[in-house]
Amino acid sequence: MDKALLVYNPFSGDRGIIQKLDYIIERFQQNDVLIQPFRIMEGCGKNISRLIKEGYFKYVISSGGDGTVNFICNILMENNLSIPMGIIPAGTCNDFASILNIPPSIEECVDIILKGRTSDVDVGVVDNKTYFLSSCAGGVFVDVSFSTDGELKKSLGAFAYYLKALSEMASMKPFRVTIETEKEVFDDDILLFFILNGNQAGGFHNLMDAVYDDGLMDIVIIKDCRKIELAGILYKVISNELQSDKHVVTIRTDRCTIKSSKEIILSIDGEKGPALPVEVRFINKALKVFTA
């Protein structure tokens, strides 16, 4: 029998993965794959790394939100582990799963993994040590995903993020940022920037025509503007017209440095990351992920 490691976060989303564990184990056993479940706990990264290195697993499955997927990605990349990753999305937004068109249905996700088809995806890396798959952002609203109350997310899902963002609009302040690539330098007062590895972030779909396997990051910058203008930009996000706004600048590159005179904390795949300044680059097709 082949072996696979299932790393699951019991607190992600509506926490329904716990009730589905036996079903998942049964489905894989029926296909001659022995599943070893591993419950995410604080400080468990080294144990997972050791398990993957010593356990002869054919692949690893991540079940949780974008933070859980990011956690497994970092373990694989940091340890140069080349086994494929399966995703069973169970979080609030599940941005990276949506980018790859991985459905929310556990049954369908298991089908996808068992069929064995993989895609090679790009991986972003901050300062050569922190990896990400869907987004890296700084500025207003970016702390929403990791500062929103867990029970509120469980009850309201992605809508909890929007409520949290609305509550922060009154206190938002611009900051000066310099983004330098090999071909251009952007220097201006902004409210927000985000780096994409696909067309979704924060639950918003079709933000850009970005793809996950071209080796390039898509940087979206929202320049300083009045609150009423920002409301218009948010509407364009929802209606897929973001790039038509005069306050929005986009840059496509494979690497950049980002600096600011203020301490701007980054959100990396929805989790709290380092502060500026940082260097960001993309590694083309660095990770294999099961896809439909």
Secondary structure, 3 states (H helix, E strand, C coil): CEEEEEEECCCCCCCCHHHHHHHHHHHHHHCCEEEEEEECCCCCHHHHHHHHHHCCCCEEEEEECHHHHHHHHHHHHHCCCCCCEEEEECCCCCHHHHHCCCCCCHHHHHHHHHHCCEEEEEEEEECCCEEECCEEEEECCCCHHHHCCHHHHHHHCCHHHHHHHHHHHHHCCCEEEEEECCCCEEEEEEEEEEEECCCCECCECCCCCCCCCCCCEEEEEEECCCHHHHHHHHHHHHCCCHHHCCCEEEEEECEEEEEECCCCEEEECCEEEEECCEEEEEEEEEEEEECC
